Amino acid sequence: MEAEVMRQKTREVLAPWKNQKGGLIPVLQGVQGELGYLPPEAMETISQELKLPLAEIYGVATFYAQFHLKPRGKNIIRVCRGTACHVRGSLKIMDKFKELLGVGDNETTSDLVFTLEPVACIGACGLAPVLMINIDTHGRLEVDSVVKILDEYKKL
């Protein structure tokens, strides 16, 4: 997306908050919802329009895990690294995803199809090892199941 288009979309999102205090987080959420992440152009526009220091905006955006400063994939793969999943082999599952996708932790494939994230706990310990792709939960995984799961989401 072109830089000026990003700036314009950012201005549209923040317009209702322009003269109000306490709107930074909703503005960041709205801009990320519109653009998919918080690019530098958007951050600079927010700073100018809300008359806030750029460092303050980056401070908020990097403090909260919900905000992303880099583009993310269409499919977010969250591999559970909790105790039950770890004991049952989630590290091998994660390593297989890294190998097949050619990315590391918290990285996105160059085609923007997948983002791979380790997470502390998914809350489905009875299904360990478990992962989520978008809103879908996949449990009782084995390393051999990773290829089949990836193929399923490549088709979408």
Residue pairs with C-beta under 8 A, 6 or more apart in sequence:
1 35
3 41
6 35
6 39
6 41
6 42
6 45
7 41
7 42
7 44
7 45
9 31
9 34
9 35
9 42
10 31
10 34
10 35
10 41
10 42
10 45
10 46
10 49
11 45
11 49
12 34
13 27
13 30
13 31
13 33
13 34
14 23
14 27
14 30
14 31
14 45
14 46
14 49
14 50
16 23
17 23
17 26
17 27
17 50
18 49
18 50
23 50
24 46
24 50
24 52
24 56
24 57
24 60
25 60
25 64
27 46
27 50
28 38
28 46
28 57
28 60
28 61
28 67
29 66
31 38
31 42
31 46
32 38
32 66
32 67
32 68
35 42
36 71
36 72
37 68
37 69
37 70
37 71
37 72
38 61
38 67
38 68
38 69
39 69
43 54
43 57
43 58
43 61
44 54
46 52
46 57
47 53
47 54
47 57
50 57
60 67
61 67
61 69
62 69
70 108
71 108
71 112
72 108
72 112
72 115
73 108
73 109
73 112
73 113
73 114
73 115
74 112
74 113
74 114
74 156
75 113
75 114
75 115
75 133
75 134
75 153
75 156
76 114
76 115
76 117
76 132
76 133
76 134
77 97
77 114
77 115
77 116
77 117
77 131
77 132
77 133
78 117
78 118
78 119
78 122
78 131
78 132
78 133
79 85
79 90
79 93
79 94
79 97
79 116
79 117
79 118
79 119
79 129
79 131
80 90
80 119
80 121
80 122
80 124
80 128
80 129
80 130
80 131
81 90
81 91
81 94
81 118
81 119
81 120
81 121
82 90
82 120
82 121
82 122
82 125
82 128
84 125
84 128
84 129
85 122
85 125
85 128
85 129
85 130
86 129
87 128
88 128
88 129
89 129
89 141
89 142
89 143
90 128
90 129
90 130
90 131
90 141
92 143
93 129
93 131
93 141
93 143
93 146
94 105
94 116
94 118
96 143
96 146
97 116
97 146
97 150
98 104
98 105
98 116
100 146
100 147
100 150
101 109
101 114
101 116
101 150
102 109
103 109
103 114
103 116
104 116
105 116
105 117
105 118
106 115
106 116
106 117
106 118
107 115
107 116
108 114
108 115
108 116
109 115
113 153
113 154
114 150
114 153
122 130
122 131
122 132
122 137
124 130
124 137
124 139
126 139
127 137
127 139
127 140
128 139
128 140
129 139
129 140
129 141
130 137
130 138
130 139
130 140
130 141
131 137
131 138
131 141
132 138
133 149
133 153
138 145
138 149
